[in-house]
Amino acid sequence: MAEIITMPKFGLTMEEGTLAKWLKEVGQRVEKGEAVAEVSTEKITNVLEAPTNGILKEIYVAEGETVAVGTPLGVVAGENEDLSHAEAQAVTESTINNNNEDVSTGELAAGDLNYGKGTVGNHLERIVSPMAIKLAKEMGVDLSQVKGTGPGGRVIKADVQAYLNQGHMENIDRIRLDDHRKIIAKKMYDSLQQTAQFTIASEIDVTELVNYHRDQGKKENTTYTDYIIKILTKILRRFPEFNSSLEGEEVLLKKEINIGIAVDAGGRLIVPVIHNCNDLDLLQIAAKRKDLVERAKLNSLKVEDIRGGTFTISNLGMMGVTFFTPIINIPESAILGVCKIVGKFEGQEDSVPAVRYKMNLCLTVDHRIIDGAMAARFLQEIAGMMGSPQETFRRNG
């Protein structure tokens, strides 16, 4: 019996996914449980399996297209099997899951397999995705002027968007946002719209920390990021507002300290999370951080690896950055930006100019929860601990 391949729900909060890549072509035989496609959502790529044995008869959604959970993506059936029942099911599911407005028979009819017959002008009909039909209606687009790039030349939503962008600026290249960039764009925009953010910065003397790293860092295989995470686990206990989120008129103080690390994974920003940092010593934090960063760069993180963060750090020091304003990773209440360590001559020791090492820390907080004075005290606490690393990082400390 023919079975529809639909966009699965990989997580409780998942509402839509992007068809990243088809691993099989129309006409190829597949076995139940065999990987047929890759789906991207929330920065994680998941494998989509065939629901039954048979032949991949149709592909309805093009690579790169984002659709709602439950939307038909394709159909697997026997070689000579009647697809009429599957066609009707696909049309119904597509209409519901893509939240289309009511459409006439001429725009969406059984047999069109997730795609409607979009009337273009007064003389021609073409196969058009429901989302493309909806956008064309809203924007008054004549679909006869739109070139289809979907399977079999079908017109998809991206084609309508591309048409709307044509003719306004000719001497430019247009690059479509990939799934990861769309998620980042939405989260960062939402963060700035939903919170009252401000950033304060402080120059911290890290000379003792630099000396500690020279003596112990290579032996222990630890980094400045590891040191800062360990320091934060201690300070966040004393400043629970920085490990919180706002829900309505209530501040939720999190008992777990789960610190996210902003990672540049081959041009993709991703924030894996070290869970329960307060239960880990420095070497355990270093091991967790190394594992997460390596898997982030290999695109092999699991959903749970990027969930549940309560505070985030973004370290751009290794890239020579001396100041920036990090954006809060909502629903968290704060994020710490870490900058480059710079040597500065200050005074003399034995008639020789003395070098002190300084680092700028940039702390962005949600003013709805945290005031400026509290944020300043938070940075002062960090500075104090950086000034006594032996005590701060003693085993089980």
Phi, psi and omega in degrees: 000137180297139178230138180277135170272122182243161175293115183282167176255101185278340180217163184298329184262000183291128177245334179208164179215163180250129176287097187286318185198135171273128180267348178233154178253158176303132180100347180277144178280140179230155176251149179304130181089353180282142180293126180244340182200165174243135181240132179254137175201138179050041175073005179248138177258126181244154179267136178256128185257153178292136183281345183199170174283147177154207181242138175287102188275323184216148170240124185258334185242128183283157175300134180093351181273138180258128182224164181287156174304135180093351180290133177298133180252332181184184180219138175247130183207172175291165187301317183245023186284143176288127183260006187300318181294317179296324179298313180297318179297319181297317180298314181298312182295320181296318181298317182290311188286336178263008174056040179288152170287167177303137180234152180281166180303326181290340181262335181211110185228149176303139183105349181264000170049073176075355181235142178265163172271101183277121178291126182238113187070212180245010190222353190223143175238142177225163179277123187225138179292150179303321180293326177291320178299315182298313180295320180297320177299313183296325186260000179068037183271134173277110186294346177292342181265000186258127178277128181273134178242005179281183179305130179067022180080013180294148179271123179248172184304319181299328179293320178293319178298318179297320179297320180296332182272352183284151170082352181271318179221110188275324187268053178219157171255133180254127180243122181287135177298131174281176186299319181296316182293325178296320179294315179298315181302315181294315183294319181292319178296313179300322181299314182288333180279331190259351182233166177253084189271142167214155184240134171240151182230150179215139175273120185254136174279115184244024182303314180294326178292321177298317178297319178299316181296321178297322182279320189245333188303312181291326178294318185267353183058047179248160182234171177296328176298318178298318180299316183293320177300315181297318178299318181296324180299328179282317185287324181296337175292325182276336181237071186298339179298333180279351179242048188221178172214159181257128179232105184066240178252021180238138173266124180265109179272116185278132178281327176279145174250103183243107188259124177271147180239118177290124184236134172271100184258080179064043181089359178250127175278126178218149186235084173290156188239131170270111184276147177053049180301329183294346178262003185247144171274180186300316183292324177292321176298316180300318180294317179296315180299315181298316180297314182295317181296317179298316181289330176296318181288337177267002182057041182238023176288152174264164182303319183293341179287342182243011181252155168084012180295146178241346178202147183232145171239146177231112184256107177251012181299322181293349179256012174083009182283134180250350176195139171199169181242091181296150180259134183300137176271088185299148011270020180294169183251353183200159175213142182250123175264130183249130186248180184295143173274129184235133176276132180229140177281125179220107179072197181222154172228118183055045178065014178245133179306130182268139179257128172245142182259131184236149178222132173275133171247132183243113185251118175257132182227163176269112185295345177293336183246323190238132177266168183299317182297320178295319179297320178297318179295325178300314179293325177297321178297318178299315180301318180298317181289327177293336180280349179223065186296327181300316178289320183296321189256014179300144185305133181068014179272000000 
